[in-house]
Amino acid sequence: MAAKHNFRKLTIWKEGIELTKETYLTTNTFPKSETYSLTSQLQRAAISIPSNIAEGTAKRTDKHFLRYLGNALGSAFEWETQLIIALEVGYISNERFKHLEIKIQSIQGMITRFMENLEKNIS
């Protein structure tokens, strides 16, 4: 059975990939002492967003897909929290923070709206 959704065509997946690339560029400037801490946490949370979306598209029902979208949304909020920490400890500038904050909040909104649309189809 083919997947109901093609993750490569989903804007939320594409935006998640872009966020992941920006995360790697941003964390490359973090101190080496953060390699196994905040750097790793941000990278793993970023990777989790498009990965959960992609994995969810392979599920047979929208109800199961919603679970993976929920995980992606959770990772997006986790990532935003870690971004705030990076700002608070001085690893990123206010300008970089604002740019990335807008991106993550946009992704959070897109995932939420996608979930709401799927939920309408289930009801």
All heavy atoms as an XYZ file, in Angstrom:
997
protein
N       0.844     -1.192      0.000
C       0.000      0.000      0.000
C       0.883      1.247      0.000
O       1.795      1.381      0.797
C      -0.886     -0.022      1.246
C      -1.778      1.170      1.353
S      -2.815      1.033      2.821
C      -3.079      2.739      3.137
N       0.617      2.153     -0.905
C       1.385      3.392     -0.988
C       0.959      4.348      0.123
O      -0.160      4.284      0.620
C       1.149      4.054     -2.346
N       1.859      5.218      0.495
C       1.561      6.201      1.530
C       0.465      7.148      1.039
O       0.396      7.478     -0.144
C       2.814      6.983      1.882
N      -0.373      7.562      1.970
C      -1.470      8.473      1.656
C      -0.958      9.872      1.302
O      -1.536     10.575      0.494
C      -2.370      8.563      2.893
C      -3.812      8.412      2.618
C      -4.561      8.387      3.924
C      -5.891      9.040      3.735
N      -6.723      9.001      4.892
N       0.129     10.246      1.944
C       0.728     11.564      1.736
C       2.171     11.365      1.284
O       2.853     10.482      1.781
C       0.726     12.374      3.036
C      -0.633     12.576      3.620
N      -1.455     13.605      3.240
C      -1.324     11.875      4.550
C      -2.591     13.527      3.922
N      -2.535     12.488      4.721
N       2.631     12.201      0.365
C       4.028     12.177     -0.056
C       4.768     13.239      0.748
O       4.596     14.431      0.505
C       4.137     12.454     -1.558
C       5.567     12.413     -2.061
O       6.518     12.500     -1.283
N       5.708     12.298     -3.355
N       5.577     12.807      1.716
C       6.223     13.766      2.609
C       7.075     14.780      1.860
O       7.180     15.929      2.273
C       7.043     13.057      3.701
C       8.263     12.331      3.222
C       9.477     12.987      3.125
C       8.204     10.984      2.896
C      10.611     12.316      2.700
C       9.329     10.306      2.481
C      10.546     10.969      2.371
N       7.662     14.385      0.736
C       8.534     15.299     -0.023
C       7.766     16.477     -0.622
O       8.358     17.486     -0.971
C       9.266     14.554     -1.127
C      10.316     13.600     -0.609
C      10.889     12.782     -1.751
N      11.888     11.858     -1.296
C      13.190     11.985     -1.537
N      13.634     13.009     -2.228
N      14.038     11.093     -1.091
N       6.457     16.333     -0.733
C       5.631     17.404     -1.292
C       5.002     18.284     -0.217
O       4.392     19.306     -0.530
C       4.539     16.812     -2.180
C       5.090     16.175     -3.439
C       3.985     15.672     -4.326
C       4.578     15.068     -5.604
N       3.528     14.593     -6.510
N       5.141     17.891      1.048
C       4.527     18.653      2.143
C       5.390     19.854      2.520
O       6.575     19.712      2.823
C       4.329     17.756      3.363
C       3.340     16.602      3.217
C       3.355     15.736      4.476
C       1.931     17.135      2.943
N       4.787     21.023      2.530
C       5.501     22.245      2.899
C       6.062     22.144      4.313
O       7.182     22.600      4.559
C       4.563     23.467      2.781
O       4.078     23.533      1.436
C       5.282     24.754      3.134
N       5.328     21.529      5.230
C       5.825     21.422      6.610
C       7.099     20.586      6.669
O       7.990     20.883      7.457
C       4.760     20.880      7.594
C       4.170     19.553      7.130
C       3.682     21.898      7.843
C       3.206     18.902      8.115
N       7.196     19.564      5.830
C       8.420     18.754      5.792
C       9.572     19.572      5.211
O      10.673     19.588      5.751
C       8.185     17.484      4.968
C       9.408     16.621      4.874
C       9.843     15.719      5.795
C      10.352     16.578      3.805
N      11.013     15.124      5.357
C      11.336     15.638      4.140
C      10.459     17.251      2.584
C      12.418     15.348      3.306
C      11.531     16.969      1.751
C      12.492     16.028      2.122
N       9.306     20.288      4.104
C      10.335     21.113      3.464
C      10.847     22.182      4.429
O      12.055     22.436      4.510
C       9.785     21.772      2.197
C       9.513     20.783      1.082
C       8.863     21.488     -0.103
C       8.452     20.508     -1.175
N       7.734     21.167     -2.280
N       9.933     22.802      5.160
C      10.335     23.830      6.130
C      11.144     23.210      7.271
O      12.075     23.829      7.792
C       9.108     24.571      6.665
C       8.443     25.470      5.651
C       9.327     26.621      5.199
O      10.033     27.209      6.028
O       9.298     26.942      3.991
N      10.786     21.997      7.664
C      11.552     21.289      8.689
C      12.975     21.001      8.238
O      13.926     21.111      9.017
N      13.142     20.642      6.973
C      14.479     20.410      6.416
C      15.276     21.712      6.427
O      16.456     21.740      6.817
C      14.390     19.831      4.986
C      13.781     18.424      5.005
C      15.756     19.850      4.294
C      14.619     17.365      5.684
N      14.650     22.799      6.020
C      15.331     24.103      6.024
C      15.749     24.508      7.440
O      16.854     25.004      7.654
C      14.451     25.186      5.392
C      14.292     25.049      3.895
C      15.626     25.044      3.156
O      16.469     25.918      3.423
O      15.825     24.153      2.304
N      14.865     24.281      8.406
C      15.188     24.593      9.798
C      16.370     23.755     10.276
O      17.256     24.254     10.973
C      13.980     24.367     10.704
C      14.228     24.712     12.171
C      14.249     26.218     12.366
C      13.197     24.069     13.058
N      16.394     22.505      9.884
C      17.495     21.621     10.280
C      18.815     22.136      9.714
O      19.825     22.189     10.428
C      17.225     20.176      9.815
O      15.993     19.733     10.405
C      18.346     19.242     10.223
N      18.806     22.545      8.449
C      20.039     23.089      7.847
C      20.490     24.346      8.590
O      21.676     24.503      8.893
C      19.820     23.374      6.361
C      19.635     22.097      5.552
C      19.521     22.253      4.055
C      18.897     23.441      3.477
N      18.607     23.357      2.032
N      19.543     25.224      8.901
C      19.892     26.446      9.634
C      20.381     26.133     11.040
O      21.238     26.830     11.579
C      18.698     27.407      9.683
C      18.456     28.083      8.357
C      17.796     29.437      8.510
O      18.238     30.241      9.357
O      16.831     29.671      7.763
N      19.840     25.089     11.635
C      20.271     24.685     12.969
C      21.735     24.270     12.944
O      22.517     24.668     13.819
C      19.395     23.518     13.493
O      18.046     23.972     13.584
C      19.872     23.035     14.854
N      22.111     23.486     11.964
C      23.513     23.067     11.850
C      24.433     24.259     11.631
O      25.507     24.342     12.242
C      23.686     22.015     10.745
C      23.430     20.624     11.250
C      22.140     20.112     11.326
C      24.478     19.825     11.689
C      21.897     18.846     11.812
C      24.245     18.546     12.181
C      22.952     18.060     12.236
O      22.729     16.802     12.732
N      24.023     25.198     10.782
C      24.839     26.397     10.553
C      24.979     27.215     11.835
O      26.060     27.710     12.155
C      24.215     27.264      9.457
C      24.273     26.702      8.043
C      23.464     27.575      7.085
C      25.714     26.590      7.572
N      23.887     27.325     12.571
C      23.893     28.114     13.805
C      24.734     27.442     14.886
O      25.539     28.089     15.552
C      22.448     28.325     14.309
O      21.706     29.015     13.292
C      22.423     29.120     15.603
N      24.544     26.152     15.075
C      25.256     25.461     16.156
C      26.744     25.281     15.859
O      27.517     25.023     16.785
C      24.615     24.095     16.478
O      24.563     23.293     15.286
C      23.213     24.268     17.039
N      27.151     25.450     14.605
C      28.584     25.407     14.280
C      29.362     26.511     14.980
O      30.577     26.409     15.137
C      28.804     25.507     12.766
C      28.623     24.179     12.074
O      28.694     23.126     12.699
N      28.375     24.225     10.776
N      28.652     27.557     15.407
C      29.319     28.678     16.084
C      29.326     28.512     17.604
O      29.938     29.318     18.297
C      28.623     30.010     15.736
O      27.294     30.005     16.278
C      28.570     30.233     14.232
N      28.654     27.498     18.121
C      28.596     27.282     19.575
C      29.962     26.808     20.080
O      30.731     26.194     19.330
C      27.549     26.233     19.930
C      26.109     26.691     19.817
C      25.761     27.861     19.171
C      25.105     25.924     20.359
C      24.439     28.260     19.069
C      23.778     26.318     20.275
C      23.447     27.490     19.624
N      30.241     27.048     21.352
C      31.502     26.565     21.923
C      31.604     25.036     21.827
O      30.588     24.335     21.889
C      31.429     26.994     23.391
C      30.360     28.013     23.474
C      29.423     27.760     22.341
N      32.809     24.543     21.672
C      33.033     23.085     21.578
C      32.521     22.365     22.831
O      32.128     21.211     22.760
C      34.518     22.781     21.367
C      35.023     23.220     20.007
C      34.347     22.434     18.891
C      34.795     22.927     17.537
N      33.764     22.912     16.540
N      32.512     23.061     23.971
C      32.027     22.449     25.215
C      30.545     22.089     25.136
O      30.049     21.301     25.932
C      32.272     23.374     26.407
O      31.555     24.593     26.237
N      29.830     22.641     24.166
C      28.397     22.372     24.002
C      28.111     21.237     23.018
O      26.959     20.905     22.776
C      27.667     23.628     23.529
C      27.528     24.696     24.589
C      26.611     24.273     25.737
O      25.818     23.326     25.600
O      26.699     24.918     26.787
N      29.151     20.642     22.451
C      28.966     19.608     21.426
C      27.980     18.532     21.859
O      27.118     18.125     21.089
C      30.312     18.972     21.047
O      31.160     20.002     20.523
C      30.145     17.881     20.010
N      28.096     18.054     23.075
C      27.223     16.965     23.539
C      26.076     17.474     24.401
O      25.381     16.685     25.030
C      28.058     15.920     24.298
C      29.135     15.346     23.419
C      30.464     15.696     23.593
C      28.802     14.490     22.371
C      31.456     15.191     22.766
C      29.779     13.975     21.532
C      31.101     14.335     21.734
O      32.076     13.843     20.899
N      25.888     18.774     24.418
C      24.815     19.367     25.217
C      23.839     20.108     24.306
O      23.111     19.478     23.554
C      25.406     20.303     26.274
O      26.256     19.593     27.136
N      23.864     21.424     24.378
C      22.874     22.221     23.650
C      22.980     22.032     22.132
O      21.961     21.966     21.442
C      23.007     23.700     24.028
C      21.889     24.625     23.597
C      20.529     24.142     24.081
C      22.157     26.035     24.099
N      24.186     21.929     21.614
C      24.365     21.708     20.176
C      23.639     20.437     19.745
O      22.833     20.440     18.812
C      25.860     21.610     19.818
O      26.494     22.853     20.136
C      26.072     21.292     18.354
N      23.909     19.367     20.441
C      23.293     18.080     20.120
C      21.777     18.129     20.305
O      21.028     17.609     19.477
C      23.903     16.987     21.005
O      23.258     15.767     20.797
N      21.322     18.755     21.377
C      19.884     18.837     21.650
C      19.153     19.591     20.535
O      18.103     19.143     20.064
C      19.632     19.541     22.988
C      20.019     18.729     24.194
C      19.048     17.593     24.454
O      17.877     17.653     24.113
N      19.545     16.528     25.041
N      19.693     20.738     20.125
C      19.072     21.518     19.056
C      19.044     20.732     17.750
O      18.036     20.719     17.044
C      19.817     22.846     18.855
C      19.341     24.015     19.696
C      20.394     25.108     19.759
C      18.035     24.569     19.133
N      20.156     20.092     17.430
C      20.225     19.332     16.189
C      19.242     18.170     16.204
O      18.525     17.938     15.225
C      21.649     18.834     15.943
C      22.614     19.956     15.607
C      24.072     19.515     15.565
O      24.407     18.389     15.912
N      24.941     20.424     15.140
N      19.182     17.450     17.303
C      18.270     16.304     17.373
C      16.809     16.732     17.327
O      15.983     16.086     16.670
C      18.555     15.456     18.613
C      19.860     14.659     18.450
C      20.127     13.678     19.565
N      20.433     14.378     20.804
C      19.822     14.162     21.961
N      18.893     13.247     22.074
N      20.155     14.841     23.029
N      16.476     17.831     17.994
C      15.090     18.325     17.951
C      14.734     18.777     16.536
O      13.626     18.494     16.050
C      14.900     19.466     18.949
N      15.666     19.453     15.874
C      15.414     19.911     14.502
C      15.208     18.731     13.567
O      14.256     18.706     12.775
C      16.571     20.778     14.006
N      16.065     17.732     13.657
C      15.963     16.542     12.812
C      14.650     15.806     13.056
O      14.042     15.251     12.141
C      17.165     15.600     13.064
C      18.439     16.226     12.519
C      16.933     14.225     12.454
C      19.710     15.537     12.996
N      14.198     15.827     14.285
C      12.976     15.119     14.666
C      11.735     15.680     13.976
O      10.782     14.935     13.708
C      12.814     15.178     16.189
O      11.655     14.509     16.586
N      11.737     16.962     13.669
C      10.546     17.579     13.070
C      10.241     16.963     11.699
O       9.186     16.340     11.523
C      10.676     19.120     13.022
C      10.774     19.686     14.441
C       9.497     19.737     12.258
C      11.223     21.149     14.507
N      11.130     17.091     10.704
C      10.796     16.488      9.407
C      10.796     14.960      9.439
O      10.064     14.313      8.671
C      11.865     17.038      8.461
C      13.021     17.374      9.342
C      12.410     17.804     10.646
N      11.585     14.375     10.321
C      11.632     12.907     10.404
C      10.297     12.337     10.854
O       9.814     11.341     10.297
C      12.736     12.463     11.362
O      13.999     12.838     10.869
N       9.671     12.945     11.857
C       8.366     12.479     12.324
C       7.293     12.699     11.269
O       6.406     11.862     11.097
C       7.981     13.165     13.638
C       8.473     12.400     14.832
O       8.025     11.298     15.098
N       9.428     12.976     15.544
N       7.386     13.813     10.552
C       6.422     14.072      9.483
C       6.556     12.994      8.410
O       5.562     12.408      7.970
C       6.618     15.490      8.901
C       6.243     16.542      9.961
C       5.797     15.672      7.618
C       6.723     17.942      9.654
N       7.779     12.704      8.006
C       8.009     11.682      6.979
C       7.532     10.315      7.450
O       6.836      9.594      6.717
C       9.492     11.631      6.612
N       7.885      9.952      8.671
C       7.477      8.645      9.192
C       5.959      8.534      9.272
O       5.377      7.495      8.965
C       8.107      8.391     10.559
C       7.871      6.994     11.071
C       8.625      6.668     12.344
O       9.378      7.526     12.856
O       8.435      5.550     12.848
N       5.321      9.618      9.673
C       3.863      9.613      9.784
C       3.155      9.389      8.465
O       2.071      8.806      8.430
N       3.764      9.838      7.366
C       3.110      9.652      6.068
C       3.019      8.182      5.675
O       2.214      7.816      4.826
C       3.837     10.418      4.934
O       5.165      9.918      4.786
C       3.841     11.917      5.191
N       3.820      7.344      6.283
C       3.798      5.913      5.966
C       2.703      5.168      6.719
O       2.462      3.990      6.448
C       5.158      5.291      6.289
N       2.045      5.827      7.637
C       1.009      5.169      8.435
C      -0.275      5.033      7.630
O      -0.589      5.847      6.779
C       0.771      5.931      9.744
C       2.033      6.024     10.606
C       2.606      4.654     10.865
C       3.975      4.684     11.488
N       4.622      3.398     11.564
N      -1.025      4.015      7.945
C      -2.207      3.677      7.152
C      -3.389      4.609      7.377
O      -4.245      4.734      6.518
C      -2.645      2.246      7.449
C      -1.684      1.235      6.917
C      -2.150     -0.168      7.259
N      -1.211     -1.127      6.736
C      -1.482     -1.944      5.740
N      -2.657     -1.932      5.192
N      -0.570     -2.786      5.318
N      -3.459      5.236      8.538
C      -4.619      6.080      8.815
C      -4.173      7.474      9.241
O      -3.060      7.670      9.745
C      -5.490      5.489      9.947
O      -4.746      5.550     11.176
C      -5.906      4.058      9.655
N      -5.080      8.424      9.043
C      -4.802      9.791      9.484
C      -4.660      9.852     11.003
O      -3.913     10.663     11.528
C      -5.897     10.753      9.010
C      -5.777     11.074      7.527
O      -4.705     10.823      6.939
O      -6.768     11.578      6.956
N      -5.392      8.981     11.701
C      -5.291      8.953     13.164
C      -3.853      8.631     13.591
O      -3.310      9.266     14.495
C      -6.262      7.915     13.732
C      -6.288      7.867     15.236
C      -7.312      6.862     15.731
C      -7.279      6.790     17.244
N      -8.215      5.801     17.761
N      -3.230      7.666     12.924
C      -1.843      7.328     13.244
C      -0.886      8.440     12.801
O       0.085      8.751     13.492
C      -1.461      5.993     12.592
C      -2.100      4.829     13.253
N      -3.141      4.148     12.674
C      -1.872      4.247     14.450
C      -3.523      3.178     13.489
N      -2.777      3.220     14.579
N      -1.158      9.025     11.645
C      -0.338     10.138     11.151
C      -0.368     11.286     12.154
O       0.662     11.918     12.417
C      -0.848     10.570      9.775
C      -0.009     11.595      9.054
C       1.295     11.893      9.427
C      -0.534     12.258      7.960
C       2.053     12.837      8.731
C       0.216     13.203      7.255
C       1.507     13.494      7.649
N      -1.545     11.547     12.730
C      -1.673     12.631     13.709
C      -0.728     12.453     14.893
O      -0.188     13.433     15.414
C      -3.116     12.721     14.222
C      -4.072     13.503     13.339
C      -5.511     13.249     13.760
C      -3.744     14.986     13.378
N      -0.512     11.227     15.311
C       0.397     10.968     16.424
C       1.817     11.449     16.076
O       2.489     12.070     16.887
C       0.397      9.489     16.780
C       1.245      9.183     18.009
C       1.188      7.736     18.441
N      -0.180      7.240     18.484
C      -0.554      6.052     18.042
N       0.317      5.214     17.524
N      -1.815      5.669     18.126
N       2.242     11.167     14.859
C       3.583     11.580     14.428
C       3.666     13.089     14.235
O       4.689     13.707     14.532
C       3.990     10.823     13.163
C       4.351      9.400     13.487
C       3.383      8.401     13.524
C       5.663      9.054     13.799
C       3.696      7.103     13.856
C       5.990      7.751     14.122
C       5.006      6.783     14.162
O       5.330      5.490     14.501
N       2.585     13.677     13.753
C       2.562     15.138     13.654
C       2.626     15.765     15.043
O       3.278     16.798     15.231
C       1.303     15.598     12.910
C       1.279     15.302     11.415
C      -0.110     15.576     10.846
C       2.331     16.103     10.682
N       1.968     15.141     16.010
C       2.049     15.614     17.392
C       3.471     15.543     17.922
O       3.929     16.449     18.619
N       4.171     14.480     17.567
C       5.582     14.367     17.967
C       6.420     15.453     17.309
O       7.301     16.039     17.940
C       6.139     12.988     17.593
C       5.543     11.878     18.422
O       4.982     12.103     19.481
N       5.643     10.659     17.916
N       6.151     15.721     16.024
C       6.875     16.779     15.314
C       6.616     18.132     15.966
O       7.539     18.939     16.155
C       6.467     16.806     13.843
N       5.363     18.371     16.347
C       5.013     19.633     17.006
C       5.711     19.742     18.353
O       6.241     20.803     18.708
C       3.491     19.738     17.161
C       2.953     21.048     17.721
C       3.355     22.229     16.840
C       1.436     20.966     17.859
N       5.740     18.657     19.102
C       6.453     18.654     20.379
C       7.930     18.974     20.189
O       8.502     19.757     20.955
N       8.531     18.405     19.169
C       9.947     18.681     18.881
C      10.141     20.143     18.500
O      11.162     20.746     18.837
C      10.455     17.782     17.760
O      10.515     16.441     18.194
N       9.165     20.720     17.813
C       9.258     22.134     17.430
C       9.249     23.031     18.668
O      10.001     24.007     18.753
C       8.119     22.506     16.481
N       8.421     22.702     19.642
C       8.391     23.492     20.880
C       9.649     23.247     21.717
O      10.167     24.166     22.353
C       7.115     23.205     21.674
C       5.929     23.950     21.138
C       5.007     23.312     20.314
C       5.736     25.295     21.427
C       3.913     23.995     19.799
C       4.649     25.994     20.923
C       3.730     25.337     20.102
N      10.139     22.018     21.697
C      11.401     21.719     22.375
C      12.529     22.536     21.747
O      13.335     23.155     22.446
C      11.693     20.218     22.235
C      13.011     19.783     22.843
C      13.314     18.316     22.593
O      12.477     17.580     22.020
O      14.424     17.907     22.968
N      12.577     22.565     20.423
C      13.601     23.315     19.702
C      13.517     24.802     20.044
O      14.542     25.449     20.271
C      13.424     23.093     18.196
C      14.533     23.653     17.367
C      15.655     23.003     16.952
C      14.629     24.975     16.849
N      16.445     23.848     16.212
C      15.836     25.070     16.141
C      13.814     26.104     16.927
C      16.250     26.228     15.494
C      14.230     27.263     16.297
C      15.430     27.320     15.594
N      12.295     25.341     20.093
C      12.133     26.764     20.416
C      12.661     27.067     21.818
O      13.320     28.083     22.044
C      10.664     27.181     20.303
C      10.466     28.671     20.550
C       9.020     29.127     20.428
O       8.113     28.273     20.310
O       8.808     30.349     20.459
N      12.403     26.188     22.763
C      12.908     26.356     24.126
C      14.431     26.366     24.138
O      15.062     27.201     24.801
C      12.376     25.229     25.035
O      10.948     25.327     25.081
C      12.944     25.321     26.443
N      15.030     25.465     23.402
C      16.493     25.401     23.334
C      17.062     26.634     22.649
O      18.140     27.118     23.025
C      16.916     24.115     22.622
C      16.545     22.890     23.435
C      16.472     21.623     22.618
O      16.666     21.617     21.411
N      16.172     20.522     23.287
N      16.337     27.167     21.677
C      16.753     28.407     21.020
C      16.766     29.557     22.026
O      17.694     30.368     22.041
C      15.817     28.731     19.857
C      16.176     29.981     19.057
C      17.435     29.734     18.225
C      15.007     30.387     18.159
N      15.755     29.618     22.867
C      15.686     30.657     23.908
C      16.888     30.525     24.843
O      17.523     31.517     25.201
C      14.347     30.571     24.681
C      13.178     30.948     23.763
C      14.379     31.445     25.933
C      11.806     30.588     24.304
N      17.224     29.304     25.205
C      18.388     29.072     26.069
C      19.662     29.547     25.375
O      20.499     30.219     25.990
C      18.480     27.585     26.469
C      17.301     27.213     27.379
C      19.827     27.275     27.142
C      17.111     25.718     27.577
N      19.794     29.231     24.084
C      20.976     29.672     23.333
C      21.101     31.190     23.351
O      22.210     31.731     23.480
C      20.918     29.150     21.904
N      19.981     31.883     23.247
C      19.995     33.353     23.331
C      20.383     33.799     24.727
O      21.250     34.667     24.899
C      18.622     33.917     22.955
C      18.474     35.436     23.131
C      19.331     36.177     22.117
C      17.007     35.836     23.018
N      19.748     33.207     25.728
C      19.976     33.613     27.120
C      21.433     33.429     27.572
O      21.926     34.201     28.383
C      19.039     32.844     28.060
C      17.567     33.148     27.870
C      17.178     34.536     28.371
O      17.747     34.994     29.371
O      16.290     35.142     27.749
N      22.095     32.411     27.048
C      23.496     32.182     27.448
C      24.477     32.864     26.496
O      25.692     32.737     26.656
C      23.833     30.680     27.598
C      22.988     30.052     28.698
C      23.684     29.923     26.294
N      23.960     33.596     25.521
C      24.814     34.400     24.651
C      25.441     33.678     23.470
O      26.408     34.169     22.898
N      24.877     32.544     23.063
C      25.440     31.803     21.929
C      24.948     32.310     20.579
O      25.560     32.033     19.552
C      25.123     30.311     22.035
C      25.808     29.611     23.175
C      25.375     28.361     23.583
C      26.893     30.165     23.852
C      25.994     27.691     24.633
C      27.507     29.506     24.895
C      27.056     28.268     25.278
O      27.663     27.609     26.319
N      23.813     33.020     20.585
C      23.297     33.606     19.347
C      22.903     35.053     19.598
O      22.596     35.445     20.719
C      22.089     32.818     18.772
C      20.935     32.749     19.779
C      22.503     31.423     18.317
C      19.654     32.139     19.223
N      22.903     35.831     18.527
C      22.528     37.243     18.611
C      21.008     37.374     18.649
O      20.274     36.447     18.278
C      23.066     37.991     17.394
O      22.400     37.539     16.216
N      20.550     38.543     19.078
C      19.108     38.830     19.062
C      18.563     38.737     17.641
O      17.457     38.250     17.425
C      18.821     40.219     19.632
C      18.814     40.234     21.138
O      18.355     39.286     21.776
N      19.327     41.300     21.717
N      19.342     39.204     16.673
C      18.921     39.181     15.272
C      18.731     37.737     14.791
O      17.716     37.414     14.166
C      19.962     39.893     14.414
C      19.610     39.975     12.954
C      20.685     40.688     12.145
O      21.284     41.651     12.647
O      20.923     40.244     11.008
N      19.693     36.881     15.099
C      19.603     35.470     14.708
C      18.421     34.802     15.423
O      17.680     34.022     14.830
C      20.903     34.745     15.054
C      20.971     33.335     14.552
C      21.195     33.323     13.060
N      21.229     31.955     12.575
C      20.798     31.588     11.388
N      20.327     32.473     10.550
N      20.866     30.339     11.012
N      18.254     35.134     16.695
C      17.139     34.592     17.471
C      15.813     34.940     16.821
O      14.957     34.072     16.618
C      17.186     35.095     18.916
C      15.975     34.681     19.711
C      15.887     33.414     20.255
C      14.920     35.563     19.893
C      14.766     33.014     20.978
C      13.793     35.177     20.614
C      13.714     33.907     21.157
N      15.627     36.215     16.490
C      14.348     36.664     15.910
C      14.076     35.949     14.590
O      12.949     35.523     14.328
C      14.345     38.186     15.699
C      14.211     38.959     16.982
C      12.814     38.786     17.541
C      12.658     39.536     18.836
N      11.500     39.080     19.596
N      15.105     35.833     13.755
C      14.956     35.141     12.469
C      14.494     33.696     12.680
O      13.543     33.237     12.037
C      16.294     35.166     11.711
C      16.338     34.250     10.541
N      15.705     34.532      9.351
C      16.940     33.040     10.379
C      15.906     33.526      8.508
N      16.660     32.618      9.104
N      15.150     32.984     13.574
C      14.822     31.580     13.821
C      13.507     31.427     14.580
O      12.768     30.466     14.350
C      15.966     30.889     14.556
C      17.249     30.733     13.725
C      18.401     30.246     14.592
C      17.026     29.813     12.530
N      13.202     32.375     15.449
C      11.935     32.333     16.186
C      10.759     32.433     15.218
O       9.777     31.695     15.340
C      11.893     33.478     17.199
C      10.612     33.502     18.021
C      10.538     34.713     18.938
O      10.884     35.842     18.508
O      10.113     34.524     20.092
N      10.869     33.312     14.243
C       9.814     33.444     13.234
C       9.661     32.136     12.464
O       8.545     31.671     12.222
C      10.114     34.635     12.284
C       9.939     35.952     13.040
C       9.238     34.579     11.032
C      10.498     37.173     12.326
N      10.770     31.516     12.086
C      10.722     30.247     11.350
C      10.046     29.148     12.162
O       9.180     28.447     11.645
C      12.138     29.793     10.959
C      12.725     30.518      9.778
C      14.016     29.890      9.327
C      13.826     28.833      8.301
N      13.407     29.221      6.987
N      10.442     29.002     13.419
C       9.894     27.902     14.213
C       8.418     28.133     14.521
O       7.620     27.192     14.497
C      10.725     27.630     15.500
C      10.361     26.257     16.093
C      10.546     28.725     16.534
C      10.641     25.076     15.216
N       8.043     29.364     14.777
C       6.640     29.635     15.052
C       5.779     29.434     13.813
O       4.629     28.990     13.904
C       6.469     31.018     15.664
C       7.018     31.057     17.082
C       6.974     32.429     17.732
O       6.670     33.433     17.104
N       7.296     32.462     19.018
N       6.333     29.709     12.649
C       5.631     29.438     11.401
C       5.427     27.934     11.226
O       4.327     27.474     10.870
C       6.422     30.008     10.221
O       5.858     29.603      8.997
N       6.470     27.151     11.492
C       6.372     25.692     11.388
C       5.357     25.152     12.396
O       4.533     24.289     12.056
C       7.762     25.045     11.583
C       8.653     25.351     10.376
C       7.655     23.543     11.819
C      10.121     24.988     10.564
N       5.392     25.665     13.613
C       4.424     25.230     14.624
C       2.999     25.483     14.146
O       2.115     24.629     14.290
C       4.677     25.957     15.947
C       5.957     25.525     16.631
C       6.410     26.510     17.703
O       5.870     27.603     17.851
N       7.428     26.123     18.462
N       2.770     26.646     13.566
C       1.446     26.992     13.058
C       1.026     26.089     11.906
O      -0.122     25.635     11.843
N       1.959     25.811     10.991
C       1.643     24.943      9.853
C       1.306     23.520     10.316
O       0.352     22.919      9.808
C       2.815     24.894      8.871
C       2.944     26.137      8.022
S       4.184     25.955      6.709
C       5.691     26.141      7.647
N       2.074     23.001     11.254
C       1.803     21.655     11.760
C       0.445     21.622     12.453
O      -0.355     20.709     12.235
C       2.916     21.170     12.713
C       4.236     20.995     11.967
C       2.509     19.853     13.385
C       5.443     20.732     12.881
N       0.175     22.630     13.259
C      -1.105     22.693     13.981
C      -2.277     22.730     13.005
O      -3.253     21.989     13.168
C      -1.131     23.912     14.917
O      -0.066     23.788     15.867
C      -2.452     24.036     15.646
N      -2.185     23.574     11.982
C      -3.278     23.666     11.000
C      -3.438     22.361     10.222
O      -4.563     21.919      9.945
C      -3.057     24.850     10.055
C      -3.321     26.196     10.716
C      -3.234     27.365      9.754
N      -1.901     27.569      9.185
C      -0.891     28.161      9.817
N      -1.040     28.592     11.052
N       0.271     28.325      9.218
N      -2.324     21.732      9.878
C      -2.382     20.445      9.172
C      -3.073     19.403     10.041
O      -3.916     18.639      9.561
C      -0.963     20.004      8.796
C      -0.910     18.890      7.798
C      -1.159     19.129      6.456
C      -0.594     17.604      8.180
C      -1.107     18.098      5.516
C      -0.539     16.568      7.263
C      -0.795     16.817      5.921
N      -2.730     19.397     11.322
C      -3.360     18.459     12.253
C      -4.859     18.731     12.355
O      -5.663     17.788     12.361
C      -2.705     18.556     13.638
C      -1.294     18.019     13.683
S      -0.484     18.286     15.273
C      -1.380     17.079     16.274
N      -5.240     19.988     12.444
C      -6.659     20.344     12.542
C      -7.429     19.869     11.325
O      -8.545     19.367     11.426
C      -6.820     21.851     12.742
C      -6.399     22.325     14.127
C      -6.282     23.834     14.249
O      -6.368     24.565     13.221
O      -6.072     24.302     15.385
N      -6.827     20.017     10.125
C      -7.479     19.557      8.898
C      -7.625     18.038      8.877
O      -8.652     17.520      8.445
C      -6.720     20.040      7.667
C      -6.939     21.518      7.399
O      -7.964     22.081      7.768
N      -5.959     22.163      6.799
N      -6.601     17.326      9.329
C      -6.699     15.864      9.386
C      -7.762     15.428     10.375
O      -8.493     14.470     10.136
C      -5.352     15.241      9.766
C      -4.276     15.198      8.692
C      -3.009     14.570      9.248
C      -4.735     14.451      7.459
N      -7.833     16.124     11.521
C      -8.828     15.775     12.543
C     -10.245     15.939     12.015
O     -11.134     15.158     12.355
C      -8.616     16.630     13.798
C      -7.401     16.201     14.591
C      -6.987     17.188     15.686
O      -7.433     18.357     15.642
O      -6.204     16.787     16.545
N     -10.459     16.945     11.156
C     -11.787     17.145     10.552
C     -12.168     15.954      9.692
O     -13.330     15.568      9.643
C     -11.797     18.413      9.700
C     -11.794     19.697     10.473
C     -11.750     20.881      9.547
C     -11.478     22.150     10.317
N     -11.245     23.297      9.434
N     -11.185     15.361      9.007
C     -11.441     14.205      8.146
C     -11.751     12.953      8.954
O     -12.406     12.040      8.464
C     -10.242     13.933      7.231
C     -10.030     15.037      6.239
O     -10.935     15.783      5.909
N      -8.811     15.165      5.757
N     -11.253     12.887     10.187
C     -11.466     11.715     11.042
C     -12.867     11.758     11.656
O     -13.526     10.742     11.764
C     -10.389     11.632     12.143
C      -9.024     11.354     11.508
C     -10.725     10.546     13.150
C      -7.857     11.476     12.482
N     -13.284     12.958     12.035
C     -14.570     13.117     12.746
C     -15.759     12.805     11.877
O     -15.826     12.940     10.744
C     -14.704     14.544     13.267
O     -13.604     14.888     14.030
